[in-house]
Structures are given as structure tokens and as C-alpha cells.
Amino acid sequence: MVASVTSFGRSGVYDWLIQRVSAVIVGLYVLILLGYLLGHPDLGYEEWRDFITSGSMRIASTLALLATLAHAWIGLWVITTDYLSNSFVRFSCQSACGVAAAIYLVWGAQILWGL
């Protein structure tokens, strides 16, 4: 059996499961944000800042960021392996996506945690 070094999980089943779980995490995060926004119609900057910078929301936002990156990586990996037959082009595209994901991860951590 050939092991893929660019796949996120150990096999297609794990990738499928990671993508479904990450979609649920992002969906729950959006529902939390929508619930808060709908529950506070006269929301001001200070109240929003306090909500977003609370410890639980920072953790939830970090988890949503990681889930989004995992979901995007698996989706882009599947698309590039299915539709890009030239290995150099495929590797270049996957590398660019990996670099972009790493940049977004660092940038997101800086925004969320003030690093």
C-alpha cells in the first residue's frame, strides 16, 4: 500500500472523517456567533470585544481556525490530486496551499492571542 505524504489523515476514510468533524466545528462556531449577535441587538464595541477576547471564545476561535485550515487542506489536496496530473504543478500548488495555511495559522494566532 502506498502512503501519501500530503494527505492529512492516514487514509481517505480519516480524511473524510476529519473533514466532516471540522465542518461541524465551524458550523457550531458560526451558530454561537449568530446566537450572540441575535441575542444582543444593541451590541456595542466594548461588549463585542469583551465577548471575543474572553478565554472561552479565544479557545473556540482557535479551534474554528484549526478546523477551517484542516478542512481546506483536505479539500484542496483532493482537488489537486484529482485534477492536476503533472506532478510538478500538483506539488507546487499543494506547497503554495501549505504555505498559505501556515501563514494563516500564525496570523490567526497573533490576532487571537496577541502574540
Secondary structure, 3 states (H helix, E strand, C coil): CCCCCCCCCCCHHHHHHHHHHHHHHHHHHHHHHHHHHHHCCCCCHHHHHHHHCCHHHHHHHHHHHHHHHHHHHHHHHHHHHHHCCCHHHHHHHHHHHHHHHHHHHHHHHHHHHCC
